Amino acid sequence: MKKLSLFVFIDGFGWQVYNKHGFNHKAIDTRKKLKTTFGFSSGADPSILTGRYPNEHTHWSSFYYDPKNSPFKFCKYLSFLPKRIFDRFRPRHCFKKRD
């Protein structure tokens, strides 16, 4: 039988906050203070999940520049439209809901 692991990341929920307020003590049987050397979650998350440093797992950023395969490449054709169309809440909101 395979073992299932569940990881829950709560941004800003450090050890001091945990000790002061607690969080699900009954369900979490293993707790310990962690010391990060990465500073940003884009480097820390893959390290937490793999147990390896960024130079080993080679994942640092969640994004990369790839204009050829970008799912947003169609947006370049919208650049001729006036800025005031996209600098307003309603058009941006409708455009975002498209997905």
N, C-alpha and C positions, 0 to 999 in steps of 0.2 A: 504494500500500500504506500502511495506517495504521501509525503508530508506537505501540508499546505501552510504557507506563511502569509501573514497579513501585516502590512506595514501601514501605519497611519502617521502622516506628517502634519503637524499643527504649527504653522509659522508663528514665531514669537512666543512659543510656549516652552520657555527655558526651564532649567532645573530649579531655579529660585521660585518661579511661578508655580511649578509643580508642587514643590514642598510647601508653599504657602496655601494653595487652594486644593491641591490633590486632584486626582483624576482617575476614576475607575479602579481604585485600589484592589477591589475583589477580583476583577477580570485580568489584571496585569500582574503576573507573578514575578516577572523579572524587570527590575528597574535599576538604572545606574546613570550617573552623570557622564555625559559625553563631552569630549573636548574636540572642537573642530579646528582644522588648520586651513580650511579652504575659504571660508568667508561667505561664499555664495552657494545657494542651493544647486545651481547648475553643475557644480563640481562635487558638492557634498552628497546629493541624492544618489548618484550612481555608486559612490563609494560606500554609502550605507547599505545599498542593496547588494553589492558584490563583495564587500569586505576588502576591497583593494583601493590603492591610491590612484588618482587620475592618470599618472604616467603609466599605470598598468592597464586600467580599463579603457583609457583613451577617450573618455566622454567628458567634455567640459562644458560645452554649450548645448542648449536645447535647440538651437537654430543654426542654420548654415546658409551661406549665400549660394544659390543655384538658379540663376535667371532662366536657364534653358528648361528646367523641369518644374519651375515654380507654379503652384496652383493659382497664383495671383497675376500671372503674366498678362492676362486680358486687361488688367487695370491700366496699363500704359496707354490704351486707346481712349481712356477717359480723361487724360491729361489736358485735352483741348477744351474741356468744359470749364466754365467760370468757377473760381474757387468758392464763391458764395453758395454754390449748390451743395458742396460737401462740408462746408464749415458751419453747418446748421444741424441741430439735433435731429429733426424729423427725417431728412434725407439719409443721414448717417445711420439712423436707427433702422429704417426700411432696408437699406443696403446690407446691413449686418444680418438682418433676419432672413436674407435670401438663402443662406446655407441651411 
